């Protein structure tokens, strides 16, 4: 299945900011994070198709997954 992955802020360092990934049925955002060698503690916010999601949510064909690091500032 095809999944569109978007990375933001520091997660883009040495990676594409947007890419298509071919994943097997039953794949989750956690699988994407591992495949991209992103430390799990750095992937703080996961959005699937515009909605907040957990790392273990099963993805469907043509989902759009956005991964953000922890947001800080003030």
N, C-alpha and C positions, 0 to 999 in steps of 0.2 A: 504494500500500500504506500501511497505517496503522502508525505507530510511536509508542510512548509514550516520551517523553523526560523524564527527571528531572534537575534541576540541583541542585548542592549548594554550600554555603558561599558564597564570594564570587561564584560564577557566577550566583547568584540575583539579584544587584543589578541592578535595572531590567529583570528578566526574570521570567517565571512560574517557579515552582519545579517545576511538572509540567504537561505539555501533550501533546496528540496532534498528530502531524505527518503530513501526506500527502506521501509521497515516491515517486519513480519507482523502478521495478525497477532493481536494481544500485546503489542508493544506499548510502553508507557513513557511519559516524559522522563522518568528516571533512566530509561534505556538511552534516550537521546543525550542526557547529561553525561552519562558514563561514556558513550561513544565519542563525545566531543572533548573528553578529558577535563571536564569542569568539576572542580571539587564540590561535592554535594552541599557543603555549607555556604558556598558562593551563589548557588542558585536559590535565591530567597523567595522570588515571586514567579509563579507559573500561571500563564493565562492561555486558555484554549478557546479559540473562537470567540474571543472577547470576554470570557468569563474566568474568574479565579478558579484554579484547579489544584489538586494535590498531585504529588509526583507519581503516585501509583494508579492514577486514572487511566483506563484502557483507551487508547486512541482509535479513531476511525479514519478511513481513507479520506483524504483531502482536508483533514484538520489543519488549523494554523496554530502553532505553539509558539508563544513568546516567552522568553526566559529573561528575568531581570535579576541583578544582584541586589543585595540589601541597599535600601535608600537611606542616605544620611544627609545631614545638613541642618541649616537653621538660620 
